Amino acid sequence: METTFPYVPGLLSFREIPALLEALRQLDTLPDLLLCDGQGLAHPRRFGIACHLGVLLDQPTIGVGKSRLIGTHPPLPEEKGNWVPLMDQGETIGAVLRTRAGVKPLYISPGHRVSLNSAIRWVMACVTRYKLPETTRWAHRLASG
């Protein structure tokens, strides 16, 4: 589906959600959980694409960002499965999660109806030998192919 909204950092949901809703409308069964390639609470307005999509669908969602939009964090150990809190203005807004040893981390944040600890567990359960969860990895492959 063609996008009509330009790419503006912090406003990704306005560009991407129409296509996501259309794709989800074509499914016979909605997934029980959606991992979004973007932020959830780890957003300047505490309402990234994972929050926005989750509220619209009333579905559990998790933000899985490849880069940090906001927040700070302490150093992250290099081993797979380690994580540290992502903080902004004294609030924990997500986690910086190492999904592969020695590889740049992912930025995990709750979207809708999922706790941070649950989000970390679900993302790690979806990771195999690659950095990205399989859902995101396959979506990238299909969109790029």
N, CA, C and O atoms as a GROMACS GRO file, in nm:
protein
  580
    1MET      N    1   0.085  -0.118   0.000
    1MET     CA    2   0.000   0.000   0.000
    1MET      C    3   0.090   0.124   0.000
    1MET      O    4   0.187   0.131   0.075
    2GLU      N    5   0.057   0.218  -0.083
    2GLU     CA    6   0.134   0.343  -0.089
    2GLU      C    7   0.111   0.424   0.038
    2GLU      O    8   0.000   0.428   0.092
    3THR      N    9   0.217   0.489   0.086
    3THR     CA   10   0.204   0.576   0.202
    3THR      C   11   0.168   0.716   0.156
    3THR      O   12   0.209   0.760   0.048
    4THR      N   13   0.092   0.786   0.238
    4THR     CA   14   0.053   0.923   0.203
    4THR      C   15   0.112   1.024   0.300
    4THR      O   16   0.116   1.144   0.272
    5PHE      N   17   0.159   0.976   0.415
    5PHE     CA   18   0.217   1.063   0.516
    5PHE      C   19   0.369   1.054   0.505
    5PHE      O   20   0.421   0.944   0.494
    6PRO      N   21   0.440   1.165   0.507
    6PRO     CA   22   0.587   1.159   0.496
    6PRO      C   23   0.650   1.097   0.619
    6PRO      O   24   0.588   1.091   0.725
    7TYR      N   25   0.776   1.050   0.604
    7TYR     CA   26   0.847   1.000   0.720
    7TYR      C   27   0.889   1.119   0.806
    7TYR      O   28   0.963   1.206   0.761
    8VAL      N   29   0.840   1.120   0.929
    8VAL     CA   30   0.877   1.222   1.026
    8VAL      C   31   0.913   1.148   1.155
    8VAL      O   32   0.828   1.080   1.212
    9PRO      N   33   1.039   1.160   1.203
    9PRO     CA   34   1.074   1.091   1.327
    9PRO      C   35   0.976   1.127   1.439
    9PRO      O   36   0.945   1.244   1.461
   10GLY      N   37   0.927   1.025   1.508
   10GLY     CA   38   0.831   1.046   1.616
   10GLY      C   39   0.687   1.037   1.572
   10GLY      O   40   0.597   1.031   1.656
   11LEU      N   41   0.663   1.036   1.441
   11LEU     CA   42   0.526   1.026   1.388
   11LEU      C   43   0.509   0.907   1.295
   11LEU      O   44   0.426   0.910   1.204
   12LEU      N   45   0.587   0.802   1.316
   12LEU     CA   46   0.587   0.685   1.230
   12LEU      C   47   0.448   0.623   1.217
   12LEU      O   48   0.411   0.578   1.108
   13SER      N   49   0.371   0.620   1.325
   13SER     CA   50   0.242   0.552   1.319
   13SER      C   51   0.148   0.616   1.216
   13SER      O   52   0.069   0.545   1.153
   14PHE      N   53   0.156   0.747   1.196
   14PHE     CA   54   0.068   0.811   1.098
   14PHE      C   55   0.102   0.769   0.956
   14PHE      O   56   0.017   0.773   0.867
   15ARG      N   57   0.226   0.730   0.934
   15ARG     CA   58   0.269   0.682   0.802
   15ARG      C   59   0.237   0.534   0.783
   15ARG      O   60   0.193   0.494   0.676
   16GLU      N   61   0.260   0.453   0.886
   16GLU     CA   62   0.256   0.307   0.873
   16GLU      C   63   0.123   0.242   0.909
   16GLU      O   64   0.089   0.138   0.852
   17ILE      N   65   0.047   0.298   1.001
   17ILE     CA   66  -0.072   0.229   1.051
   17ILE      C   67  -0.178   0.202   0.946
   17ILE      O   68  -0.239   0.096   0.950
   18PRO      N   69  -0.204   0.291   0.851
   18PRO     CA   70  -0.305   0.255   0.750
   18PRO      C   71  -0.272   0.124   0.677
   18PRO      O   72  -0.361   0.042   0.655
   19ALA      N   73  -0.147   0.105   0.639
   19ALA     CA   74  -0.109  -0.019   0.570
   19ALA      C   75  -0.116  -0.139   0.665
   19ALA      O   76  -0.158  -0.247   0.624
   20LEU      N   77  -0.077  -0.119   0.789
   20LEU     CA   78  -0.085  -0.228   0.887
   20LEU      C   79  -0.229  -0.272   0.909
   20LEU      O   80  -0.259  -0.392   0.913
   21LEU      N   81  -0.319  -0.175   0.924
   21LEU     CA   82  -0.460  -0.209   0.944
   21LEU      C   83  -0.518  -0.283   0.824
   21LEU      O   84  -0.595  -0.377   0.839
   22GLU      N   85  -0.480  -0.239   0.705
   22GLU     CA   86  -0.528  -0.307   0.584
   22GLU      C   87  -0.475  -0.449   0.577
   22GLU      O   88  -0.550  -0.541   0.543
   23ALA      N   89  -0.348  -0.469   0.608
   23ALA     CA   90  -0.291  -0.604   0.606
   23ALA      C   91  -0.359  -0.693   0.710
   23ALA      O   92  -0.391  -0.808   0.682
   24LEU      N   93  -0.382  -0.640   0.829
   24LEU     CA   94  -0.446  -0.718   0.934
   24LEU      C   95  -0.592  -0.751   0.900
   24LEU      O   96  -0.642  -0.857   0.938
   25ARG      N   97  -0.659  -0.661   0.828
   25ARG     CA   98  -0.798  -0.687   0.784
   25ARG      C   99  -0.806  -0.810   0.694
   25ARG      O  100  -0.910  -0.876   0.687
   26GLN      N  101  -0.698  -0.840   0.624
   26GLN     CA  102  -0.697  -0.952   0.530
   26GLN      C  103  -0.670  -1.086   0.597
   26GLN      O  104  -0.679  -1.191   0.532
   27LEU      N  105  -0.638  -1.085   0.726
   27LEU     CA  106  -0.614  -1.210   0.797
   27LEU      C  107  -0.746  -1.270   0.845
   27LEU      O  108  -0.837  -1.198   0.885
   28ASP      N  109  -0.754  -1.402   0.839
   28ASP     CA  110  -0.872  -1.470   0.893
   28ASP      C  111  -0.873  -1.466   1.045
   28ASP      O  112  -0.979  -1.459   1.107
   29THR      N  113  -0.754  -1.470   1.105
   29THR     CA  114  -0.740  -1.470   1.250
   29THR      C  115  -0.632  -1.369   1.288
   29THR      O  116  -0.521  -1.374   1.235
   30LEU      N  117  -0.664  -1.279   1.380
   30LEU     CA  118  -0.563  -1.185   1.428
   30LEU      C  119  -0.465  -1.256   1.520
   30LEU      O  120  -0.504  -1.345   1.596
   31PRO      N  121  -0.337  -1.219   1.515
   31PRO     CA  122  -0.240  -1.275   1.609
   31PRO      C  123  -0.278  -1.235   1.752
   31PRO      O  124  -0.344  -1.133   1.774
   32ASP      N  125  -0.237  -1.315   1.849
   32ASP     CA  126  -0.262  -1.284   1.990
   32ASP      C  127  -0.172  -1.172   2.041
   32ASP      O  128  -0.205  -1.106   2.139
   33LEU      N  129  -0.058  -1.152   1.974
   33LEU     CA  130   0.041  -1.054   2.014
   33LEU      C  131   0.108  -0.998   1.889
   33LEU      O  132   0.140  -1.073   1.796
   34LEU      N  133   0.128  -0.868   1.886
   34LEU     CA  134   0.195  -0.805   1.772
   34LEU      C  135   0.325  -0.741   1.817
   34LEU      O  136   0.327  -0.663   1.913
   35LEU      N  137   0.435  -0.775   1.749
   35LEU     CA  138   0.563  -0.709   1.770
   35LEU      C  139   0.579  -0.606   1.660
   35LEU      O  140   0.582  -0.639   1.542
   36CYS      N  141   0.589  -0.480   1.700
   36CYS     CA  142   0.596  -0.370   1.604
   36CYS      C  143   0.740  -0.325   1.584
   36CYS      O  144   0.816  -0.316   1.680
   37ASP      N  145   0.776  -0.298   1.462
   37ASP     CA  146   0.909  -0.249   1.428
   37ASP      C  147   0.913  -0.099   1.454
   37ASP      O  148   0.905  -0.018   1.362
   38GLY      N  149   0.924  -0.064   1.580
   38GLY     CA  150   0.923   0.075   1.624
   38GLY      C  151   0.908   0.081   1.775
   38GLY      O  152   0.928  -0.019   1.843
   39GLN      N  153   0.873   0.195   1.826
   39GLN     CA  154   0.867   0.215   1.970
   39GLN      C  155   0.725   0.200   2.025
   39GLN      O  156   0.626   0.210   1.952
   40GLY      N  157   0.718   0.175   2.155
   40GLY     CA  158   0.592   0.177   2.230
   40GLY      C  159   0.598   0.297   2.323
   40GLY      O  160   0.585   0.411   2.278
   41LEU      N  161   0.617   0.272   2.453
   41LEU     CA  162   0.630   0.382   2.550
   41LEU      C  163   0.759   0.460   2.534
   41LEU      O  164   0.767   0.575   2.579
   42ALA      N  165   0.861   0.402   2.473
   42ALA     CA  166   0.990   0.468   2.456
   42ALA      C  167   0.981   0.570   2.342
   42ALA      O  168   1.046   0.557   2.238
   43HIS      N  169   0.898   0.669   2.364
   43HIS     CA  170   0.862   0.768   2.263
   43HIS      C  171   0.844   0.902   2.334
   43HIS      O  172   0.798   0.904   2.449
   44PRO      N  173   0.878   1.013   2.270
   44PRO     CA  174   0.865   1.143   2.338
   44PRO      C  175   0.725   1.170   2.395
   44PRO      O  176   0.712   1.235   2.498
   45ARG      N  177   0.622   1.120   2.328
   45ARG     CA  178   0.485   1.138   2.377
   45ARG      C  179   0.433   1.016   2.452
   45ARG      O  180   0.315   1.010   2.488
   46ARG      N  181   0.522   0.918   2.475
   46ARG     CA  182   0.487   0.790   2.540
   46ARG      C  183   0.377   0.717   2.464
   46ARG      O  184   0.294   0.648   2.522
   47PHE      N  185   0.378   0.734   2.330
   47PHE     CA  186   0.273   0.674   2.248
   47PHE      C  187   0.326   0.649   2.107
   47PHE      O  188   0.283   0.711   2.010
   48GLY      N  189   0.422   0.554   2.098
   48GLY     CA  190   0.477   0.518   1.968
   48GLY      C  191   0.384   0.426   1.892
   48GLY      O  192   0.271   0.401   1.934
   49ILE      N  193   0.432   0.377   1.779
   49ILE     CA  194   0.348   0.296   1.688
   49ILE      C  195   0.291   0.172   1.757
   49ILE      O  196   0.178   0.132   1.728
   50ALA      N  197   0.366   0.110   1.848
   50ALA     CA  198   0.315  -0.008   1.918
   50ALA      C  199   0.197   0.028   2.008
   50ALA      O  200   0.100  -0.047   2.015
   51CYS      N  201   0.204   0.141   2.075
   51CYS     CA  202   0.091   0.187   2.158
   51CYS      C  203  -0.029   0.220   2.070
   51CYS      O  204  -0.141   0.177   2.096
   52HIS      N  205  -0.004   0.296   1.966
   52HIS     CA  206  -0.110   0.343   1.876
   52HIS      C  207  -0.184   0.224   1.814
   52HIS      O  208  -0.308   0.219   1.817
   53LEU      N  209  -0.110   0.130   1.759
   53LEU     CA  210  -0.172   0.014   1.695
   53LEU      C  211  -0.246  -0.072   1.798
   53LEU      O  212  -0.357  -0.119   1.773
   54GLY      N  213  -0.184  -0.092   1.914
   54GLY     CA  214  -0.246  -0.173   2.018
   54GLY      C  215  -0.378  -0.115   2.066
   54GLY      O  216  -0.475  -0.188   2.086
   55VAL      N  217  -0.383   0.016   2.084
   55VAL     CA  218  -0.507   0.082   2.128
   55VAL      C  219  -0.613   0.071   2.019
   55VAL      O  220  -0.729   0.041   2.049
   56LEU      N  221  -0.576   0.095   1.895
   56LEU     CA  222  -0.674   0.086   1.785
   56LEU      C  223  -0.735  -0.053   1.774
   56LEU      O  224  -0.855  -0.068   1.748
   57LEU      N  225  -0.652  -0.156   1.793
   57LEU     CA  226  -0.698  -0.295   1.778
   57LEU      C  227  -0.742  -0.358   1.910
   57LEU      O  228  -0.804  -0.465   1.910
   58ASP      N  229  -0.711  -0.292   2.021
   58ASP     CA  230  -0.728  -0.350   2.154
   58ASP      C  231  -0.659  -0.486   2.162
   58ASP      O  232  -0.716  -0.584   2.211
   59GLN      N  233  -0.536  -0.489   2.111
   59GLN     CA  234  -0.453  -0.610   2.107
   59GLN      C  235  -0.323  -0.585   2.182
   59GLN      O  236  -0.273  -0.472   2.182
   60PRO      N  237  -0.266  -0.686   2.246
   60PRO     CA  238  -0.134  -0.671   2.307
   60PRO      C  239  -0.028  -0.643   2.201
   60PRO      O  240  -0.022  -0.710   2.098
   61THR      N  241   0.056  -0.544   2.227
   61THR     CA  242   0.161  -0.505   2.133
   61THR      C  243   0.290  -0.473   2.208
   61THR      O  244   0.288  -0.434   2.325
   62ILE      N  245   0.400  -0.492   2.138
   62ILE     CA  246   0.533  -0.462   2.192
   62ILE      C  247   0.609  -0.381   2.086
   62ILE      O  248   0.606  -0.414   1.968
   63GLY      N  249   0.676  -0.276   2.131
   63GLY     CA  250   0.764  -0.200   2.043
   63GLY      C  251   0.902  -0.262   2.044
   63GLY      O  252   0.961  -0.283   2.150
   64VAL      N  253   0.953  -0.291   1.926
   64VAL     CA  254   1.087  -0.350   1.910
   64VAL      C  255   1.164  -0.260   1.813
   64VAL      O  256   1.161  -0.280   1.692
   65GLY      N  257   1.233  -0.163   1.869
   65GLY     CA  258   1.307  -0.067   1.787
   65GLY      C  259   1.451  -0.109   1.764
   65GLY      O  260   1.515  -0.165   1.853
   66LYS      N  261   1.501  -0.081   1.645
   66LYS     CA  262   1.640  -0.111   1.614
   66LYS      C  263   1.732   0.003   1.657
   66LYS      O  264   1.854  -0.014   1.665
   67SER      N  265   1.673   0.119   1.684
   67SER     CA  266   1.752   0.232   1.730
   67SER      C  267   1.677   0.304   1.843
   67SER      O  268   1.556   0.288   1.859
   68ARG      N  269   1.752   0.380   1.919
   68ARG     CA  270   1.696   0.453   2.034
   68ARG      C  271   1.637   0.584   1.986
   68ARG      O  272   1.704   0.662   1.918
   69LEU      N  273   1.512   0.608   2.020
   69LEU     CA  274   1.448   0.735   1.987
   69LEU      C  275   1.471   0.836   2.098
   69LEU      O  276   1.507   0.950   2.072
   70ILE      N  277   1.451   0.793   2.223
   70ILE     CA  278   1.478   0.878   2.340
   70ILE      C  279   1.529   0.790   2.453
   70ILE      O  280   1.527   0.667   2.444
   71GLY      N  281   1.574   0.854   2.559
   71GLY     CA  282   1.613   0.784   2.680
   71GLY      C  283   1.762   0.762   2.691
   71GLY      O  284   1.838   0.778   2.595
   72THR      N  285   1.801   0.723   2.812
   72THR     CA  286   1.940   0.692   2.841
   72THR      C  287   1.944   0.558   2.914
   72THR      O  288   1.844   0.511   2.967
   73HIS      N  289   2.062   0.499   2.914
   73HIS     CA  290   2.076   0.370   2.982
   73HIS      C  291   2.221   0.348   3.022
   73HIS      O  292   2.313   0.405   2.964
   74PRO      N  293   2.241   0.264   3.125
   74PRO     CA  294   2.377   0.229   3.164
   74PRO      C  295   2.437   0.136   3.060
   74PRO      O  296   2.367   0.089   2.970
   75PRO      N  297   2.568   0.107   3.071
   75PRO     CA  298   2.631   0.013   2.978
   75PRO      C  299   2.560  -0.123   2.982
   75PRO      O  300   2.514  -0.168   3.087
   76LEU      N  301   2.554  -0.185   2.867
   76LEU     CA  302   2.487  -0.315   2.853
   76LEU      C  303   2.590  -0.425   2.836
   76LEU      O  304   2.674  -0.417   2.747
   77PRO      N  305   2.587  -0.528   2.923
   77PRO     CA  306   2.680  -0.639   2.904
   77PRO      C  307   2.663  -0.702   2.765
   77PRO      O  308   2.555  -0.696   2.706
   78GLU      N  309   2.769  -0.762   2.714
   78GLU     CA  310   2.774  -0.814   2.577
   78GLU      C  311   2.702  -0.946   2.556
   78GLU      O  312   2.677  -0.983   2.442
   79GLU      N  313   2.668  -1.019   2.661
   79GLU     CA  314   2.610  -1.152   2.647
   79GLU      C  315   2.463  -1.147   2.608
   79GLU      O  316   2.389  -1.058   2.650
   80LYS      N  317   2.422  -1.243   2.526
   80LYS     CA  318   2.284  -1.257   2.482
   80LYS      C  319   2.189  -1.270   2.602
   80LYS      O  320   2.218  -1.342   2.697
   81GLY      N  321   2.077  -1.200   2.596
   81GLY     CA  322   1.975  -1.207   2.699
   81GLY      C  323   1.989  -1.101   2.807
   81GLY      O  324   1.895  -1.081   2.885
   82ASN      N  325   2.102  -1.032   2.813
   82ASN     CA  326   2.117  -0.924   2.911
   82ASN      C  327   2.036  -0.803   2.868
   82ASN      O  328   2.017  -0.778   2.750
   83TRP      N  329   1.989  -0.729   2.968
   83TRP     CA  330   1.916  -0.606   2.940
   83TRP      C  331   1.936  -0.508   3.054
   83TRP      O  332   1.965  -0.546   3.167
   84VAL      N  333   1.920  -0.381   3.021
   84VAL     CA  334   1.922  -0.273   3.120
   84VAL      C  335   1.802  -0.184   3.093
   84VAL      O  336   1.752  -0.179   2.980
   85PRO      N  337   1.755  -0.112   3.196
   85PRO     CA  338   1.641  -0.023   3.175
   85PRO      C  339   1.676   0.094   3.085
   85PRO      O  340   1.786   0.148   3.089
   86LEU      N  341   1.579   0.132   3.004
   86LEU     CA  342   1.587   0.254   2.924
   86LEU      C  343   1.507   0.359   3.001
   86LEU      O  344   1.388   0.341   3.026
   87MET      N  345   1.573   0.468   3.038
   87MET     CA  346   1.513   0.568   3.126
   87MET      C  347   1.494   0.701   3.055
   87MET      O  348   1.572   0.738   2.967
   88ASP      N  349   1.389   0.773   3.094
   88ASP     CA  350   1.367   0.909   3.047
   88ASP      C  351   1.296   0.986   3.157
   88ASP      O  352   1.189   0.946   3.203
   89GLN      N  353   1.356   1.096   3.200
   89GLN     CA  354   1.299   1.182   3.303
   89GLN      C  355   1.260   1.103   3.428
   89GLN      O  356   1.153   1.124   3.486
   90GLY      N  357   1.349   1.011   3.470
   90GLY     CA  358   1.328   0.934   3.590
   90GLY      C  359   1.229   0.820   3.577
   90GLY      O  360   1.196   0.755   3.676
   91GLU      N  361   1.181   0.794   3.458
   91GLU     CA  362   1.081   0.689   3.434
   91GLU      C  363   1.142   0.579   3.347
   91GLU      O  364   1.214   0.607   3.252
   92THR      N  365   1.113   0.453   3.382
   92THR     CA  366   1.154   0.342   3.297
   92THR      C  367   1.055   0.333   3.181
   92THR      O  368   0.936   0.310   3.202
   93ILE      N  369   1.106   0.353   3.060
   93ILE     CA  370   1.020   0.354   2.941
   93ILE      C  371   1.042   0.232   2.852
   93ILE      O  372   0.974   0.215   2.751
   94GLY      N  373   1.137   0.149   2.889
   94GLY     CA  374   1.166   0.032   2.808
   94GLY      C  375   1.290  -0.038   2.857
   94GLY      O  376   1.335  -0.018   2.970
   95ALA      N  377   1.346  -0.120   2.770
   95ALA     CA  378   1.467  -0.195   2.800
   95ALA      C  379   1.557  -0.196   2.679
   95ALA      O  380   1.511  -0.196   2.564
   96VAL      N  381   1.686  -0.196   2.705
   96VAL     CA  382   1.786  -0.214   2.601
   96VAL      C  383   1.827  -0.361   2.613
   96VAL      O  384   1.884  -0.402   2.714
   97LEU      N  385   1.798  -0.438   2.510
   97LEU     CA  386   1.808  -0.584   2.516
   97LEU      C  387   1.911  -0.637   2.417
   97LEU      O  388   1.907  -0.605   2.298
   98ARG      N  389   2.001  -0.719   2.468
   98ARG     CA  390   2.102  -0.782   2.383
   98ARG      C  391   2.045  -0.917   2.336
   98ARG      O  392   2.033  -1.011   2.414
   99THR      N  393   2.011  -0.926   2.208
   99THR     CA  394   1.954  -1.050   2.154
   99THR      C  395   2.059  -1.141   2.092
   99THR      O  396   2.032  -1.258   2.064
  100ARG      N  397   2.179  -1.087   2.070
  100ARG     CA  398   2.294  -1.166   2.023
  100ARG      C  399   2.419  -1.109   2.088
  100ARG      O  400   2.432  -0.988   2.102
  101ALA      N  401   2.509  -1.195   2.126
  101ALA     CA  402   2.633  -1.151   2.189
  101ALA      C  403   2.713  -1.063   2.093
  101ALA      O  404   2.731  -1.097   1.976
  102GLY      N  405   2.760  -0.949   2.145
  102GLY     CA  406   2.847  -0.863   2.067
  102GLY      C  407   2.780  -0.787   1.954
  102GLY      O  408   2.849  -0.726   1.872
  103VAL      N  409   2.648  -0.789   1.946
  103VAL     CA  410   2.574  -0.722   1.839
  103VAL      C  411   2.496  -0.606   1.900
  103VAL      O  412   2.457  -0.612   2.017
  104LYS      N  413   2.473  -0.501   1.823
  104LYS     CA  414   2.396  -0.387   1.873
  104LYS      C  415   2.263  -0.435   1.931
  104LYS      O  416   2.202  -0.527   1.878
  105PRO      N  417   2.219  -0.372   2.039
  105PRO     CA  418   2.097  -0.418   2.106
  105PRO      C  419   1.970  -0.369   2.036
  105PRO      O  420   1.974  -0.289   1.944
  106LEU      N  421   1.857  -0.421   2.084
  106LEU     CA  422   1.725  -0.374   2.044
  106LEU      C  423   1.667  -0.291   2.158
  106LEU      O  424   1.707  -0.307   2.274
  107TYR      N  425   1.575  -0.204   2.125
  107TYR     CA  426   1.509  -0.117   2.223
  107TYR      C  427   1.365  -0.164   2.236
  107TYR      O  428   1.284  -0.142   2.146
  108ILE      N  429   1.335  -0.228   2.348
  108ILE     CA  430   1.206  -0.291   2.371
  108ILE      C  431   1.122  -0.200   2.459
  108ILE      O  432   1.171  -0.149   2.560
  109SER      N  433   0.997  -0.180   2.422
  109SER     CA  434   0.908  -0.103   2.509
  109SER      C  435   0.765  -0.154   2.497
  109SER      O  436   0.720  -0.192   2.389
  110PRO      N  437   0.695  -0.156   2.610
  110PRO     CA  438   0.556  -0.198   2.606
  110PRO      C  439   0.475  -0.110   2.512
  110PRO      O  440   0.496   0.011   2.504
  111GLY      N  441   0.383  -0.173   2.442
  111GLY     CA  442   0.292  -0.098   2.357
  111GLY      C  443   0.156  -0.088   2.424
  111GLY      O  444   0.116   0.020   2.470
  112HIS      N  445   0.085  -0.199   2.430
  112HIS     CA  446  -0.049  -0.201   2.487
  112HIS      C  447  -0.073  -0.338   2.550
  112HIS      O  448  -0.050  -0.442   2.487
  113ARG      N  449  -0.120  -0.338   2.673
  113ARG     CA  450  -0.159  -0.460   2.744
  113ARG      C  451  -0.046  -0.562   2.761
  113ARG      O  452  -0.070  -0.682   2.765
  114VAL      N  453   0.079  -0.512   2.772
  114VAL     CA  454   0.196  -0.599   2.794
  114VAL      C  455   0.290  -0.525   2.890
  114VAL      O  456   0.318  -0.407   2.872
  115SER      N  457   0.338  -0.595   2.992
  115SER     CA  458   0.436  -0.537   3.084
  115SER      C  459   0.574  -0.538   3.019
  115SER      O  460   0.597  -0.608   2.920
  116LEU      N  461   0.666  -0.462   3.076
  116LEU     CA  462   0.802  -0.461   3.024
  116LEU      C  463   0.867  -0.598   3.038
  116LEU      O  464   0.931  -0.646   2.944
  117ASN      N  465   0.852  -0.663   3.153
  117ASN     CA  466   0.914  -0.796   3.170
  117ASN      C  467   0.856  -0.896   3.072
  117ASN      O  468   0.930  -0.978   3.016
  118SER      N  469   0.727  -0.892   3.050
  118SER     CA  470   0.664  -0.981   2.951
  118SER      C  471   0.716  -0.949   2.811
  118SER      O  472   0.744  -1.040   2.733
  119ALA      N  473   0.730  -0.822   2.780
  119ALA     CA  474   0.779  -0.782   2.648
  119ALA      C  475   0.919  -0.839   2.623
  119ALA      O  476   0.947  -0.891   2.515
  120ILE      N  477   1.006  -0.829   2.722
  120ILE     CA  478   1.142  -0.883   2.708
  120ILE      C  479   1.136  -1.034   2.686
  120ILE      O  480   1.204  -1.085   2.598
  121ARG      N  481   1.056  -1.104   2.765
  121ARG     CA  482   1.045  -1.250   2.750
  121ARG      C  483   0.992  -1.288   2.612
  121ARG      O  484   1.045  -1.380   2.549
  122TRP      N  485   0.890  -1.219   2.564
  122TRP     CA  486   0.833  -1.251   2.432
  122TRP      C  487   0.933  -1.225   2.320
  122TRP      O  488   0.946  -1.306   2.229
  123VAL      N  489   1.004  -1.113   2.328
  123VAL     CA  490   1.102  -1.083   2.223
  123VAL      C  491   1.211  -1.190   2.223
  123VAL      O  492   1.247  -1.241   2.117
  124MET      N  493   1.262  -1.224   2.339
  124MET     CA  494   1.367  -1.328   2.343
  124MET      C  495   1.314  -1.462   2.294
  124MET      O  496   1.388  -1.539   2.234
  125ALA      N  497   1.188  -1.492   2.318
  125ALA     CA  498   1.128  -1.618   2.270
  125ALA      C  499   1.117  -1.619   2.118
  125ALA      O  500   1.109  -1.726   2.058
  126CYS      N  501   1.115  -1.501   2.056
  126CYS     CA  502   1.101  -1.492   1.910
  126CYS      C  503   1.235  -1.478   1.839
  126CYS      O  504   1.239  -1.473   1.716
  127VAL      N  505   1.344  -1.472   1.914
  127VAL     CA  506   1.477  -1.457   1.856
  127VAL      C  507   1.538  -1.596   1.840
  127VAL      O  508   1.532  -1.680   1.930
  128THR      N  509   1.597  -1.619   1.723
  128THR     CA  510   1.670  -1.745   1.701
  128THR      C  511   1.818  -1.711   1.698
  128THR      O  512   1.874  -1.670   1.800
  129ARG      N  513   1.882  -1.728   1.585
  129ARG     CA  514   2.025  -1.698   1.577
  129ARG      C  515   2.054  -1.559   1.522
  129ARG      O  516   2.170  -1.522   1.504
  130TYR      N  517   1.951  -1.482   1.496
  130TYR     CA  518   1.966  -1.347   1.443
  130TYR      C  519   1.934  -1.243   1.549
  130TYR      O  520   1.878  -1.276   1.654
  131LYS      N  521   1.968  -1.119   1.522
  131LYS     CA  522   1.942  -1.009   1.615
  131LYS      C  523   1.793  -0.983   1.630
  131LYS      O  524   1.744  -0.963   1.741
  132LEU      N  525   1.721  -0.982   1.518
  132LEU     CA  526   1.580  -0.945   1.520
  132LEU      C  527   1.490  -1.064   1.552
  132LEU      O  528   1.525  -1.178   1.521
  133PRO      N  529   1.376  -1.039   1.614
  133PRO     CA  530   1.277  -1.146   1.629
  133PRO      C  531   1.239  -1.199   1.491
  133PRO      O  532   1.240  -1.124   1.393
  134GLU      N  533   1.206  -1.326   1.482
  134GLU     CA  534   1.174  -1.387   1.353
  134GLU      C  535   1.060  -1.314   1.281
  134GLU      O  536   1.061  -1.304   1.159
  135THR      N  537   0.961  -1.266   1.356
  135THR     CA  538   0.849  -1.195   1.293
  135THR      C  539   0.898  -1.073   1.217
  135THR      O  540   0.858  -1.050   1.103
  136THR      N  541   0.984  -0.995   1.279
  136THR     CA  542   1.037  -0.874   1.216
  136THR      C  543   1.132  -0.910   1.102
  136THR      O  544   1.128  -0.849   0.995
  137ARG      N  545   1.216  -1.009   1.126
  137ARG     CA  546   1.313  -1.050   1.024
  137ARG      C  547   1.244  -1.095   0.896
  137ARG      O  548   1.285  -1.057   0.787
  138TRP      N  549   1.140  -1.176   0.910
  138TRP     CA  550   1.067  -1.224   0.792
  138TRP      C  551   0.988  -1.112   0.725
  138TRP      O  552   0.979  -1.106   0.603
  139ALA      N  553   0.933  -1.023   0.804
  139ALA     CA  554   0.861  -0.909   0.745
  139ALA      C  555   0.955  -0.824   0.660
  139ALA      O  556   0.919  -0.781   0.551
  140HIS      N  557   1.078  -0.800   0.711
  140HIS     CA  558   1.177  -0.725   0.634
  140HIS      C  559   1.212  -0.798   0.505
  140HIS      O  560   1.223  -0.736   0.400
  141ARG      N  561   1.232  -0.928   0.513
  141ARG     CA  562   1.266  -1.007   0.395
  141ARG      C  563   1.157  -1.001   0.291
  141ARG      O  564   1.185  -0.981   0.172
  142LEU      N  565   1.032  -1.016   0.333
  142LEU     CA  566   0.919  -1.012   0.239
  142LEU      C  567   0.899  -0.875   0.178
  142LEU      O  568   0.868  -0.863   0.059
  143ALA      N  569   0.917  -0.770   0.259
  143ALA     CA  570   0.898  -0.634   0.209
  143ALA      C  571   1.010  -0.593   0.114
  143ALA      O  572   0.989  -0.512   0.024
  144SER      N  573   1.130  -0.648   0.135
  144SER     CA  574   1.245  -0.610   0.054
  144SER      C  575   1.260  -0.697  -0.070
  144SER      O  576   1.333  -0.660  -0.163
  145GLY      N  577   1.193  -0.812  -0.073
  145GLY     CA  578   1.214  -0.908  -0.179
  145GLY      C  579   1.136  -0.881  -0.299
  145GLY      O  580   1.144  -0.955  -0.396
   0.00000   0.00000   0.00000
